[in-house]
Amino acid sequence: MERKITEVPGVGKKTEKELSDLGIRTLHDMLTFRPRAYDDRRQERRIRDASIADPSISCRITVLRHSEFSSKGGRTLKVSAEDDDGTHIELLCFNRYFLKQQLRLGSSWYIYGKAMRNRGIYQISSFEIKKTKEEAGIGRILPVYPLSGNLSEKLMRNAAEYSLHALSPIPDELPQTMYERQNLIHHSDAYKNIHFPSSMEYAKAALNTLAFTELFIMELSVLRERKQGARKKSSPTALEKKLVSGLPFTLTEDQLKAADEIRADMDSPIAMNRLLQGDVGSGKTLVAWLTALHAIAEGKQVAFMAPTELLARQHADGAAALLSPLGIRIAFITGSVKGEGRRLLLKSLKDGTTDLVVGTHALFSEDVSFKNLGYVIIDEQHRFGVQQREALSRKGSNADILSMTATPIPRSLALTLFADYSVSVLHSMPKGRIPVKTYLVNEGRRDEMYKSVGVEFQRGHQAYFVYPRIDDDGESDLRDVTTMFEFLKDKYPGVSSALIHSKLPDDEKMGILRAFKDKKIQYLVATSVIEVGIDIPDATCIVIEHAERFGLAALHQLRGRVGRSTLPSYCFLVYGSDLTEEAKARLRVMKETNDGFRIAEKDLEIRGPGEMTGDRQSGFLHLKFANLTSDLDLVERARAEAERILIEDRGLLKAENAVLRTALLTKNAKEL
């Protein structure tokens, strides 16, 4: 039975509620409540030691006199004092008039706080005073906690000290050999030094130990639940070989490796759950179609799910062009497919006369059933909920699942957030691709940019102009597609163009995109509706207006609409004058690199994991000690240790692994 935080002296009903709001309900919760900073009071600092760089003082003072002055709160007490060196200081006691009775003339106190020099006199307004050096914490490093309500640092420190003493000795949470192997300190020392470190080096070592433990237990928990099956090398089928031999290009090494990994999983008796991630244009969809043929050759049906009808239609067109010549029977289904057409389509799925169906979330509707669904491919997986993905996979028996994302995730983060997935990565791009040149454009260079795009039109190439808004409602000075469509027609007379945005019917959008692909249209004026799935080899320019308003992932996806052939391509990021530091950082990253994985790492540095991984974060990012932005090395080490343990002792039956059985039981109990 866990000991409640109400054991701590001074914690009554009101304080219990405030602590509970911080997630502190037990003494163990207090141990795992991480300080946000530390006050290093090891060295006594006299008043004259205070400086702009380090204004802290921690020393003994003697009270000389009292006075008052007027302030916004009325009359404020001012206490004049001096330290043992005779240096004078004024204590400004805002809202603390009661200190007049405590700080009697001639009495001595130990003070800690930050002092500043004002007109030649040291003053301090935020301070702690104690009777003894020990009470003031002088000679120690004290924790500083994130607070809320009426909670004080004094109460939190008392609660931490009480919890450490009450729960002592704190048992180790890892096998003994792991402490030395990973250069960790034992947990009793770790908890003591995370709250009251003997040195800042020990505070760092404590954090390293507790963060590693947190990540390790998480990895161990998920990996242990993953189904295991023997993987053997699997050979491509005749259908796959026929597709590859008919391609006008060769697959990259990464594509071949990913296809091999997926095939091996598919031929295993254990259902596949694999994440395929790769940069924009790295060829994930081709890997999906290739491995779909592997399933179809074995008599299984394949379902390919995309997040929008527009994207699903494009994938269906691509699949028809690539796979129909091989005799593959393809269907397309979305919520807009109704009536007799829908009935016949559903019948073909149920009786098995359709091999591959491409669609949206309509695929997991109750009326959609399959004869033998064996392979589920989910494009842009982060746009779907876990329950939605599982609902589709349940329409088959032991169906293999391939989730794809064109939003690169640093490998260490992917291995954590997708710990129950196998991960395949496409790093390399198809041969001949030239990195897109990116230019940052301010208002003064706008005409120069328009001329550069005009040159591409003269060469017979195509372009995109992207704006953040559909139309101008009079409430913003942002450029919009409707207004700029008319402007650009005057700027490029005689050059064919079209307007595309989310409010257009999907059939109209598809017609525009087909005309663009057939070069009947030379440029599109669009919103971010073109962010994913648009593959136009002759599009060599993209202009993104108000680029500072887009996130890094969106900017990278939009830039990925060009540079999809051997033609030199260009991206113009047009920005306004009032930029935040974060916006400047994003634009710099886009200028410096085309590498989606590098961009993803920078995105982590700038804003943390955020929405990068969609709903997959749930339950994974509530970490108390680890930080997925800065602790990626710990993530890899923790996963490697978890894999090693499970290879040696999957049941955790060895005596040295008993602590891990306990840790997993505790973790599972807290999640219930």
TIPA-791847 format. One line per field, with one value per residue (C-alpha): x, y, z. Coordinates in nm, 2 decimals, padded with zeros to 4 digits. Each point is the difference from the previous one (the first is absolute). Last residue first. Layout:
px <- c(X; ...)
py <- c(Y; ...)
pz <- c(Z; ...)
end
This chain:
px <- c(-00.51; 00.32; 00.12; -00.04; 00.19; 00.30; 00.00; -00.01; 00.28; 00.22; -00.06; 00.09; 00.31; 00.11; -00.02; 00.25; 00.31; -00.18; -00.05; -00.37; -00.04; -00.21; 00.20; 00.33; 00.31; -00.17; -00.23; 00.28; 00.20; -00.30; -00.07; 00.37; 00.00; -00.32; 00.14; 00.32; -00.19; -00.23; 00.29; 00.17; -00.32; 00.00; -00.03; -00.33; -00.15; 00.05; 00.02; -00.08; -00.37; -00.12; -00.36; 00.11; -00.09; -00.36; -00.14; 00.28; -00.14; -00.28; 00.21; 00.37; 00.12; -00.28; 00.23; 00.33; 00.19; -00.04; 00.34; 00.22; -00.26; -00.04; 00.37; 00.00; -00.29; 00.20; 00.30; -00.23; -00.16; 00.34; -00.04; 00.23; 00.12; -00.28; -00.28; 00.19; 00.04; -00.37; -00.09; 00.24; -00.14; -00.35; 00.11; 00.16; -00.32; -00.02; -00.16; 00.12; -00.19; 00.14; 00.01; 00.15; 00.10; 00.07; 00.20; 00.05; 00.28; -00.15; 00.09; -00.36; -00.20; 00.17; -00.33; -00.30; 00.25; 00.02; -00.36; 00.09; 00.31; -00.21; -00.27; 00.25; 00.18; -00.32; -00.17; -00.06; 00.35; -00.05; -00.24; 00.00; 00.14; 00.13; 00.07; 00.20; 00.11; -00.33; 00.09; 00.00; -00.35; -00.06; -00.27; -00.05; 00.05; -00.02; -00.22; -00.29; 00.24; -00.18; 00.04; 00.08; 00.10; 00.23; 00.05; -00.34; -00.06; 00.33; -00.16; 00.08; -00.17; -00.30; -00.02; 00.04; -00.28; -00.23; 00.08; -00.09; -00.33; -00.09; 00.10; -00.24; 00.17; 00.01; 00.34; 00.19; 00.10; 00.03; 00.12; 00.25; 00.10; 00.27; -00.13; 00.06; 00.23; -00.02; -00.36; -00.11; 00.21; -00.21; -00.32; 00.12; 00.14; -00.34; -00.15; 00.31; 00.03; 00.27; -00.01; -00.10; -00.28; -00.36; -00.14; -00.13; 00.27; -00.02; 00.14; 00.27; 00.36; 00.13; 00.19; 00.11; 00.10; 00.21; 00.04; 00.28; -00.01; 00.34; -00.19; -00.20; 00.32; 00.12; -00.33; 00.08; 00.32; -00.17; -00.26; 00.29; 00.18; -00.33; -00.03; 00.35; -00.08; -00.30; 00.23; 00.09; 00.19; 00.13; 00.00; 00.18; -00.16; 00.25; 00.05; -00.15; 00.20; -00.03; -00.31; 00.05; 00.17; -00.11; -00.29; -00.06; -00.16; -00.12; -00.15; -00.29; -00.07; 00.26; -00.17; 00.04; 00.34; 00.15; -00.13; 00.16; 00.34; -00.05; -00.07; -00.35; -00.06; -00.34; -00.06; -00.16; -00.10; -00.17; 00.02; -00.24; -00.01; -00.34; -00.04; -00.35; -00.14; -00.26; 00.18; 00.28; -00.25; -00.13; 00.36; 00.09; -00.30; 00.06; 00.36; -00.13; 00.09; 00.19; 00.33; -00.03; 00.08; -00.09; -00.13; 00.06; -00.20; 00.09; -00.19; -00.36; -00.16; -00.36; -00.03; -00.27; -00.11; -00.34; 00.13; 00.21; 00.38; 00.07; -00.20; 00.31; 00.13; 00.04; 00.21; -00.11; 00.23; -00.09; -00.37; -00.18; 00.02; -00.37; -00.02; 00.21; -00.20; -00.33; 00.11; 00.08; -00.33; -00.19; 00.21; -00.08; -00.36; -00.04; 00.30; 00.37; 00.03; 00.11; 00.31; 00.07; 00.23; 00.04; 00.30; 00.02; 00.37; 00.06; 00.36; -00.10; -00.23; 00.29; 00.19; -00.26; -00.28; 00.21; 00.08; -00.36; -00.10; 00.27; -00.12; -00.36; 00.11; 00.19; -00.31; -00.23; 00.21; 00.19; 00.11; -00.08; 00.13; -00.18; 00.16; -00.17; 00.19; 00.04; 00.37; 00.09; -00.22; 00.22; 00.32; -00.16; -00.08; 00.38; 00.07; -00.29; 00.12; 00.36; -00.12; -00.19; 00.32; 00.20; 00.24; -00.20; -00.05; 00.22; -00.06; -00.19; -00.13; -00.15; -00.05; -00.26; 00.01; -00.22; 00.20; 00.02; 00.28; -00.03; -00.12; 00.28; 00.26; -00.17; 00.00; 00.37; 00.09; -00.21; 00.18; 00.34; -00.10; -00.13; 00.31; 00.22; -00.18; -00.23; 00.12; -00.17; -00.24; -00.19; -00.11; 00.25; -00.12; -00.36; 00.07; 00.22; -00.28; -00.25; 00.24; 00.03; 00.29; 00.20; -00.03; 00.29; -00.11; -00.15; -00.09; -00.29; -00.04; -00.32; 00.08; -00.10; 00.36; 00.10; -00.27; 00.09; 00.38; -00.01; -00.19; 00.21; 00.32; -00.13; -00.08; 00.32; 00.21; -00.17; 00.05; 00.37; 00.08; -00.18; 00.20; 00.33; -00.09; -00.09; 00.33; 00.20; -00.19; 00.13; -00.13; -00.34; -00.32; -00.30; 00.15; 00.29; -00.22; -00.19; 00.31; 00.18; -00.27; -00.02; 00.35; 00.22; 00.02; 00.30; -00.20; 00.19; 00.07; -00.37; -00.11; 00.18; -00.22; -00.33; -00.21; -00.24; 00.22; -00.18; -00.05; 00.13; -00.17; -00.36; -00.07; 00.33; -00.02; -00.37; 00.06; 00.28; -00.22; -00.30; 00.22; 00.14; -00.35; -00.12; 00.29; -00.03; -00.36; -00.33; -00.28; -00.13; 00.27; 00.36; 00.28; 00.27; 00.34; 00.23; 00.26; 00.38; 00.16; 00.25; -00.26; -00.33; -00.16; -00.11; 00.36; 00.15; -00.23; -00.28; -00.15; -00.08; -00.11; 00.01; -00.18; 00.03; 00.37; 00.19; 00.37; 00.06; 00.21; -00.30; -00.16; 00.22; -00.19; -00.04; -00.12; -00.10; 00.12; 00.02; 00.13; -00.12; 00.14; -00.21; 00.12; -00.33; -00.28; -00.06; -00.30; -00.23; 00.08; -00.04; -00.38; 00.03; 00.05; -00.21; 00.31; 00.29; 00.28; 00.32; 00.26; 00.37; 00.32; 00.34; 00.16; 00.20; -00.22; -00.31; -00.20; -00.36; -00.27; -00.36; -00.26; -00.36; -00.26; -00.29; -00.26; -00.01; 00.10; 00.30; 00.07; 00.30; 00.07; 00.29; 00.17; 00.36; 00.33; -00.09; 00.31; 00.07; 00.14; 00.07; -00.15; 00.00; -00.11; 00.05; 00.21; 00.08; -00.14; 00.22; -00.04; 00.33; -00.02; -00.29; 00.19; -00.03; 00.04; 00.09; -00.22; -00.32; -00.06; -00.36; -00.13; -00.23; -00.33; -00.01; -00.13; -00.30; 00.10; 00.07; -00.32; -00.20; 00.16; -00.13; -00.35; -00.25; 00.23; -00.13; 00.03; -00.38; 00.04; 00.25; -00.27; -00.26; 00.22; 00.08; -00.37; -00.06; 00.31; 00.37; 00.19; 00.18; 00.03; -00.22; -00.26; 00.22; -00.15; 00.21; -00.05; -00.14)
py <- c(00.09; 00.18; 00.01; -00.38; -00.06; 00.21; -00.18; -00.34; 00.10; 00.13; -00.32; -00.22; 00.22; -00.04; -00.38; 00.03; -00.10; -00.32; -00.11; -00.05; 00.32; -00.21; 00.13; -00.08; 00.03; 00.15; 00.20; 00.15; 00.09; 00.17; 00.20; 00.11; 00.11; 00.19; 00.18; 00.09; 00.13; 00.21; 00.13; 00.13; 00.18; 00.18; 00.36; 00.02; -00.31; 00.13; -00.26; 00.08; 00.01; -00.14; 00.04; -00.03; -00.36; -00.03; 00.17; 00.09; -00.23; 00.25; 00.20; -00.05; 00.35; 00.16; 00.13; -00.19; 00.32; 00.34; 00.12; -00.29; -00.26; 00.20; -00.01; -00.38; -00.01; 00.23; -00.24; -00.29; 00.19; 00.08; 00.30; 00.22; 00.35; 00.22; -00.21; 00.01; 00.38; 00.04; -00.20; 00.20; 00.33; -00.12; -00.10; 00.33; 00.17; 00.18; 00.34; 00.10; -00.26; -00.31; -00.15; -00.35; -00.06; -00.36; -00.09; -00.30; -00.13; -00.27; -00.37; -00.06; 00.05; 00.32; 00.17; -00.11; -00.07; 00.37; -00.04; -00.29; 00.18; 00.31; -00.20; -00.19; 00.33; 00.17; 00.26; 00.37; 00.11; -00.11; 00.30; -00.09; -00.34; 00.02; -00.34; -00.04; -00.31; -00.17; -00.22; -00.33; 00.06; -00.22; 00.13; -00.23; 00.25; 00.38; 00.08; 00.10; 00.24; 00.28; 00.03; 00.21; -00.26; 00.06; -00.12; -00.16; -00.23; -00.17; -00.34; 00.00; 00.33; -00.12; -00.30; 00.23; 00.22; -00.29; -00.15; 00.33; 00.02; -00.36; 00.08; 00.30; 00.33; 00.13; -00.14; 00.21; 00.00; 00.30; -00.07; 00.14; 00.03; 00.25; 00.26; 00.29; -00.08; 00.30; 00.08; -00.37; 00.02; 00.28; -00.18; -00.32; 00.22; 00.12; -00.34; -00.17; 00.23; 00.25; 00.07; 00.36; -00.14; 00.08; 00.10; -00.35; -00.06; -00.34; -00.35; 00.06; -00.13; 00.06; -00.23; 00.08; -00.31; -00.03; -00.17; -00.03; 00.09; 00.18; 00.33; -00.09; -00.05; 00.35; 00.14; -00.16; 00.19; 00.33; -00.05; -00.04; 00.32; 00.18; -00.13; 00.09; 00.31; -00.17; -00.27; -00.33; -00.29; -00.23; -00.37; -00.21; -00.34; -00.29; -00.16; -00.35; -00.21; -00.32; -00.05; 00.13; -00.17; 00.00; -00.24; -00.14; -00.32; -00.02; -00.30; 00.12; -00.05; 00.26; 00.25; 00.30; -00.13; -00.13; 00.30; 00.24; -00.17; -00.01; 00.37; 00.03; 00.08; 00.12; -00.20; -00.27; -00.36; -00.26; -00.36; -00.24; -00.38; -00.16; -00.28; -00.06; 00.31; 00.26; 00.04; 00.20; 00.27; 00.05; 00.00; 00.29; 00.19; -00.07; 00.12; 00.33; 00.10; 00.30; -00.14; -00.28; 00.21; -00.30; -00.32; -00.33; -00.30; -00.35; -00.33; 00.08; -00.33; 00.02; 00.36; 00.21; 00.36; 00.06; 00.09; 00.29; -00.06; 00.07; 00.33; 00.14; 00.06; -00.24; -00.23; -00.35; -00.28; -00.35; 00.04; -00.32; -00.12; -00.06; 00.26; 00.26; -00.05; 00.03; 00.33; 00.14; -00.11; 00.16; 00.32; 00.04; -00.07; 00.29; 00.18; 00.09; 00.33; -00.16; -00.14; -00.31; -00.08; -00.35; -00.18; -00.34; -00.08; -00.15; 00.12; 00.29; 00.11; 00.04; 00.31; 00.23; -00.13; 00.04; 00.36; 00.09; -00.16; 00.19; 00.33; -00.08; -00.08; 00.33; 00.20; -00.21; 00.09; -00.21; -00.29; -00.37; -00.28; -00.34; -00.32; -00.33; -00.33; -00.28; -00.05; 00.20; 00.28; 00.02; 00.03; 00.24; 00.23; -00.01; 00.17; 00.25; 00.10; 00.03; 00.22; 00.21; 00.06; 00.13; 00.26; 00.30; 00.16; -00.17; -00.34; -00.20; -00.35; -00.11; -00.37; -00.21; -00.34; -00.29; -00.29; -00.31; 00.16; 00.03; 00.36; 00.10; -00.14; 00.19; 00.33; -00.04; -00.08; 00.29; 00.23; -00.12; 00.04; 00.35; 00.10; -00.13; 00.22; -00.16; 00.02; 00.21; -00.04; -00.27; -00.31; -00.23; 00.11; -00.07; -00.35; -00.09; 00.09; -00.21; -00.30; 00.01; 00.16; -00.23; 00.00; -00.03; -00.14; 00.16; -00.21; 00.15; 00.21; 00.19; 00.34; 00.01; -00.02; 00.28; 00.23; -00.06; -00.01; 00.33; 00.17; -00.15; 00.12; 00.35; 00.06; -00.17; 00.21; 00.32; -00.10; -00.08; 00.30; 00.23; -00.14; 00.04; 00.36; 00.07; -00.17; 00.23; 00.29; -00.10; -00.16; -00.01; 00.06; -00.09; -00.19; -00.10; -00.19; -00.17; -00.11; -00.11; -00.25; -00.09; -00.11; 00.21; -00.07; -00.06; -00.21; -00.32; 00.07; 00.05; -00.27; -00.28; 00.06; -00.05; 00.31; 00.16; 00.02; 00.01; 00.33; -00.04; 00.22; 00.07; 00.22; 00.18; 00.09; 00.08; 00.24; 00.18; 00.04; 00.12; 00.25; 00.12; 00.04; 00.19; 00.24; 00.05; 00.12; -00.12; 00.26; -00.08; -00.14; -00.08; -00.13; -00.11; 00.16; -00.25; 00.10; -00.04; 00.02; 00.20; 00.26; -00.17; 00.28; -00.24; -00.13; 00.35; 00.08; 00.25; 00.00; 00.27; -00.06; 00.28; 00.19; 00.38; 00.06; 00.33; 00.09; 00.37; 00.20; 00.15; -00.34; -00.31; -00.33; -00.30; -00.35; -00.22; -00.18; 00.14; -00.13; 00.20; 00.21; 00.21; 00.35; 00.16; -00.26; -00.17; -00.21; 00.28; 00.21; -00.31; 00.03; 00.28; -00.26; 00.13; 00.15; -00.03; 00.19; -00.12; 00.27; -00.10; 00.13; -00.15; -00.04; -00.31; -00.21; 00.11; 00.32; 00.08; 00.26; -00.12; 00.17; -00.06; 00.10; 00.24; -00.03; -00.28; 00.24; 00.11; 00.26; -00.04; -00.13; -00.03; -00.26; -00.01; -00.19; -00.37; -00.22; -00.22; -00.35; -00.12; -00.12; 00.25; -00.05; 00.28; -00.21; 00.16; 00.34; -00.03; -00.10; -00.07; 00.32; -00.15; -00.30; -00.34; -00.31; -00.29; -00.31; 00.20; -00.13; 00.05; -00.27; -00.01; -00.16; -00.26; -00.33; -00.16; -00.37; 00.00; 00.19; -00.26; -00.26; 00.18; -00.02; 00.23; 00.23; 00.05; 00.38; 00.03; -00.25; 00.24; 00.27; -00.24; -00.12; 00.36; 00.07; -00.32; 00.04; -00.05; 00.17; -00.32; -00.25; -00.30; 00.17; -00.11; -00.34; -00.32; -00.25; -00.34)
pz <- c(-01.52; -00.09; 00.36; 00.03; -00.33; 00.13; 00.33; -00.16; -00.24; 00.28; 00.21; -00.30; -00.05; 00.36; -00.05; -00.28; 00.21; 00.11; -00.36; -00.11; -00.20; -00.25; -00.29; 00.17; -00.23; -00.31; 00.21; 00.21; -00.31; -00.17; 00.31; 00.03; -00.37; 00.05; 00.30; -00.18; -00.30; 00.21; 00.21; -00.31; -00.09; 00.33; -00.11; -00.18; 00.15; 00.35; 00.28; 00.36; 00.05; -00.33; -00.12; -00.37; -00.05; 00.13; -00.31; -00.24; -00.27; -00.03; -00.25; -00.02; -00.07; 00.19; 00.27; 00.02; 00.12; -00.16; -00.13; 00.08; -00.12; -00.32; -00.04; 00.02; -00.25; -00.24; 00.02; -00.08; -00.29; -00.15; -00.23; 00.21; 00.08; -00.14; 00.17; 00.33; -00.02; -00.07; 00.31; 00.22; -00.12; 00.08; 00.35; 00.06; -00.10; -00.33; -00.06; -00.36; -00.20; -00.17; -00.35; -00.02; -00.36; -00.09; -00.32; -00.22; -00.23; -00.22; 00.07; 00.12; 00.32; 00.10; 00.07; 00.21; 00.28; 00.08; 00.13; 00.22; 00.14; 00.07; 00.17; 00.22; 00.09; 00.11; -00.22; 00.10; -00.07; -00.37; -00.05; -00.37; -00.12; -00.36; -00.16; -00.32; -00.20; -00.08; -00.30; 00.20; 00.15; 00.30; 00.24; 00.30; 00.28; 00.06; -00.30; 00.23; 00.15; -00.19; -00.37; -00.31; -00.25; -00.29; -00.36; -00.06; -00.30; 00.10; 00.03; 00.37; 00.04; -00.19; 00.23; 00.30; -00.11; -00.07; 00.34; 00.17; -00.19; 00.10; 00.36; 00.02; 00.05; 00.36; 00.07; -00.25; -00.37; -00.24; -00.36; -00.24; -00.36; -00.09; -00.25; 00.23; 00.29; 00.25; -00.10; 00.06; 00.32; 00.15; -00.08; 00.18; 00.27; 00.11; 00.02; 00.14; 00.30; 00.11; 00.37; 00.10; 00.22; 00.10; -00.34; -00.07; -00.26; -00.17; 00.01; 00.26; 00.06; -00.35; -00.23; -00.36; -00.19; -00.31; -00.34; -00.26; -00.37; 00.01; -00.04; 00.31; 00.19; -00.10; 00.13; 00.34; 00.01; -00.10; 00.29; 00.24; -00.11; 00.04; 00.37; 00.10; 00.21; 00.17; 00.15; -00.17; 00.15; -00.28; 00.00; -00.27; -00.03; 00.01; -00.34; -00.06; -00.24; 00.18; 00.22; 00.36; 00.29; 00.36; -00.02; 00.35; 00.12; 00.36; 00.18; 00.21; 00.37; 00.08; -00.22; 00.23; 00.12; -00.32; -00.19; 00.24; -00.04; -00.38; -00.03; -00.14; -00.37; -00.10; -00.31; 00.21; -00.08; 00.21; -00.13; 00.17; -00.05; 00.05; 00.26; -00.14; -00.18; 00.09; 00.33; -00.18; -00.09; 00.35; 00.13; -00.22; 00.11; 00.37; -00.03; -00.15; -00.35; -00.12; 00.14; -00.25; -00.30; -00.22; 00.17; -00.18; 00.12; -00.12; 00.04; -00.07; -00.11; -00.10; 00.10; 00.18; -00.03; 00.14; 00.34; -00.13; 00.04; -00.37; 00.02; 00.18; -00.35; -00.30; -00.21; -00.05; -00.13; -00.12; -00.08; -00.11; 00.36; 00.07; 00.27; -00.18; -00.33; 00.20; 00.16; -00.35; -00.14; 00.29; -00.03; -00.37; 00.06; 00.25; 00.15; -00.05; 00.18; 00.33; -00.18; -00.20; -00.29; -00.16; -00.16; -00.17; -00.06; -00.35; -00.02; -00.23; 00.29; 00.23; -00.10; -00.17; 00.23; 00.31; -00.09; -00.07; 00.33; 00.18; -00.15; 00.10; 00.35; 00.03; -00.11; 00.22; 00.30; 00.27; -00.22; 00.05; -00.21; 00.04; -00.14; -00.06; 00.04; -00.25; 00.05; -00.31; 00.14; 00.32; -00.20; -00.24; 00.29; 00.08; -00.33; 00.04; 00.34; -00.11; -00.28; 00.25; 00.21; -00.29; 00.16; -00.14; 00.34; 00.26; 00.12; 00.26; -00.02; 00.33; 00.05; 00.18; -00.16; 00.12; 00.14; -00.23; -00.19; -00.37; 00.03; 00.23; -00.25; -00.28; 00.20; 00.07; -00.36; -00.13; 00.24; -00.12; -00.36; 00.06; 00.20; -00.28; -00.25; -00.26; -00.36; -00.26; -00.30; 00.20; -00.19; 00.16; 00.35; -00.08; -00.15; 00.30; 00.24; -00.19; -00.02; 00.38; 00.20; 00.23; 00.37; 00.24; 00.33; 00.30; 00.30; 00.19; 00.31; 00.10; 00.16; 00.36; 00.12; -00.23; 00.15; 00.36; -00.06; -00.19; 00.28; 00.27; -00.18; -00.06; 00.37; 00.11; -00.23; 00.12; 00.36; -00.04; -00.21; 00.24; 00.29; -00.19; -00.07; 00.36; 00.10; -00.22; 00.14; 00.34; 00.32; -00.17; 00.21; -00.22; -00.30; 00.23; 00.26; -00.28; -00.18; 00.32; 00.09; -00.37; -00.05; -00.22; -00.37; -00.23; -00.25; 00.05; 00.36; 00.09; -00.24; 00.19; 00.31; -00.18; 00.01; 00.24; 00.31; 00.33; 00.20; 00.35; 00.10; -00.08; 00.30; -00.02; -00.37; 00.04; 00.30; -00.19; -00.31; 00.20; 00.19; -00.33; -00.14; 00.31; 00.00; -00.37; 00.05; -00.11; 00.00; -00.35; -00.23; 00.02; -00.23; 00.25; 00.10; 00.16; 00.26; -00.04; 00.35; 00.21; 00.08; 00.01; 00.19; 00.28; 00.02; 00.03; 00.28; 00.08; -00.35; -00.25; -00.36; -00.26; -00.27; 00.05; 00.03; -00.01; -00.02; 00.02; -00.25; -00.18; -00.03; 00.02; -00.03; 00.23; -00.08; 00.29; 00.31; 00.35; 00.33; 00.29; 00.29; 00.24; 00.09; -00.07; -00.03; -00.33; 00.12; 00.11; -00.31; -00.22; 00.03; -00.26; -00.26; -00.29; -00.15; 00.25; -00.17; 00.18; -00.02; 00.00; 00.16; -00.01; 00.35; -00.09; 00.22; -00.19; 00.05; 00.04; -00.08; 00.00; -00.22; 00.08; -00.26; 00.04; -00.26; -00.26; -00.28; 00.21; 00.27; 00.22; 00.35; 00.24; 00.22; 00.13; 00.04; -00.06; -00.01; -00.31; -00.05; -00.35; -00.33; -00.28; -00.36; -00.26; -00.24; -00.34; 00.12; 00.32; 00.36; 00.17; 00.21; 00.19; 00.11; -00.18; 00.22; -00.23; -00.02; -00.07; -00.36; -00.05; -00.24; -00.30; -00.12; 00.28; -00.12; 00.18; 00.01; 00.37; 00.07; -00.19; 00.22; 00.31; -00.15; -00.17; -00.20; -00.35; 00.01; 00.05; 00.29; 00.17; -00.01; 00.13; 00.28; 00.09; 00.06; 00.19; 00.23; -00.08; 00.29; 00.12; -00.29; 00.05; -00.23; -00.29; 00.02; 00.05; -00.27; 00.10)
end
